[in-house]
Amino acid sequence: MPLALVTGGAVRLGAATSKALAAAGFDVVVHARRSLAEAEALVQELRDLGRQAAVAVADLATPDGPGELAAQVRERSGALDLLVNNAARYEHLAFEAITRERLEAMLAVNLRAPFLLTQALLPALRAASGCVVNITDMAVSHPYTVTHAFSHYLASKAALEQLTRAWALELGPQVRVNAVAPGPVAMAGETTDEQRQDILRRTPLRREGSPEDIARAVVFLATAPYVTGQTLRVDGGLSVA
Ligand SMILES: NC(=O)c1ccc[n+]([C@@H]2O[C@H](COP(=O)([O-])OP(=O)(O)OC[C@H]3O[C@@H](n4cnc5c(N)ncnc54)[C@H](OP(=O)(O)O)[C@@H]3O)[C@@H](O)[C@H]2O)c1
């Protein structure tokens, strides 16, 4: 069976992706930091589908976290068919309010971690002729469609999208690299009801995406042998509105 690692794979979009990959025939390493109970329950669900599944724990905000996670994956297998860089930090903050600490925390999880993790797992990805799917954000290309107060987040995701193209160039032909750029999915927390209604009014498909909508796109890119260096926006059409 092909093997996938999903970072932040225990909750929300990551959990839907772990499940969709298992349904598509992947064994899955579900990475979690704090959502350990969710991760254990999910792994049991994937095993019930007949897949091999395991939890890997690491804090990707620390400099050593990505290396520690890569080591846990390599202990299981020397070959990795799919790495989904999904784990991320998110917050709304006006530019003047973003302290150096907040900036560094954002870049550590959203940029440094996928960079170092992909690097550490490259031999395993090469051994499997595998692929990477980075989860970015449609706001990278269309920031004016959503909120403006998250420039540190946007910068981290823009960098990850650029890495998608750079890695596709550098790592082919053995390893493919693509991105899924979600639009509004399961909006909660920092989005007010008014903002949510405004976004939905401008979205051609008139609904927010579901975690499964994103998971479907990841499975597609994971199984599309002639696609590399691309970003697939899964946003209900918001980016063309
Ligand atoms: N939801 C949306 O509308 C939307 C829109 C555009 C892009 N996206 C992108 O889609 C992806 C998933 O979004 P989501 O809404 O499902 O995210 P979420 O609910 O905020 O979950 C974040 C995930 O990242 C993990 N994580 C956060 N900080 C971490 C750290 N320091 N070390 C290790 N793991 C860490 C969390 O793990 P634990 O829970 O185990 O701590 C969790 O699994 C993200 O890349 C996000 O930027 C989402």
The ligand as an ORCA input file, in Angstrom:
! r2SCAN-3c Opt
* xyz 0 1
  N     -10.345     26.526      7.070
  C     -10.207     27.388      6.065
  O     -11.150     28.106      5.708
  C      -8.904     27.509      5.315
  C      -8.817     28.436      4.295
  C      -7.631     28.555      3.603
  C      -6.547     27.741      3.920
  N      -6.669     26.846      4.919
  C      -5.504     25.990      5.215
  O      -5.922     24.635      5.306
  C      -5.158     23.936      6.293
  C      -6.070     23.309      7.342
  O      -6.923     24.320      7.844
  P      -7.850     24.053      9.118
  O      -8.858     25.147      9.131
  O      -8.284     22.614      9.156
  O      -6.778     24.317     10.281
  P      -7.000     24.266     11.866
  O      -8.350     23.788     12.221
  O      -6.550     25.572     12.401
  O      -5.968     23.114     12.266
  C      -4.622     23.429     12.279
  C      -3.838     22.137     12.321
  O      -2.463     22.506     12.372
  C      -1.851     21.853     13.456
  N      -0.869     22.746     14.072
  C      -1.020     24.062     14.387
  N       0.101     24.507     14.999
  C       0.964     23.452     15.047
  C       2.275     23.278     15.568
  N       2.920     24.251     16.203
  N       2.844     22.059     15.440
  C       2.186     21.040     14.843
  N       0.949     21.147     14.341
  C       0.343     22.334     14.448
  C      -2.947     21.524     14.452
  O      -2.568     20.351     15.163
  P      -3.134     20.025     16.654
  O      -4.616     20.279     16.617
  O      -2.785     18.591     16.864
  O      -2.407     20.945     17.603
  C      -4.142     21.302     13.537
  O      -4.200     19.961     13.147
  C      -4.192     24.982      6.872
  O      -2.960     24.906      6.181
  C      -4.888     26.292      6.574
  O      -3.996     27.385      6.507
  C      -7.814     26.704      5.634
*
